[in-house]
Amino acid sequence: MHDILNIFKALSDETRLRILKLLEGGDLCVCDIFSALDMVQPKVSFHLSVLKEAGLIADRKEGRWVHYRIDDSDLLRRFLLLTAFERISEDDMKEDKQRLSLFLETKKTSDGNGSRTATIKKSKCCGR
């Protein structure tokens, strides 16, 4: 019963649903996620931890950076995620997706020293 409670707890928060909806498009680094949500990294990391504990996302480390993806290996979790995604409108995600798109585009642009342009938050990023 503990597993099912963790799943529903994870799905009961708007921020976590926003994160999942962003991950629907593919793997994202934590810096991508907190930039898209316009939140501070510790807050986003907390929500990612809840989602991971519920088995809804998986992560992989790449150097200092952690990349997240939806873990759809379990049929119940996959079904619940698909059901939730169908009910989240594109209008609800418009601003998050615009911020993510801008951040990903800006992240590609750096000067010769690898530093990012001024539009990126002050923290260092994983870069790609």
Secondary structure, 3 states (H helix, E strand, C coil): CHHHHHHHHHHCCHHHHHHHHHHCCCCEEHHHHHHHHCCCHHHHHHHHHHHHHCCCEEEEEECCEEEEEECCCCHHHHHHHHHHHHHCCHHHHHHHHHHHHHHHHHHHCECCCCCECCCCCCCCCCCC
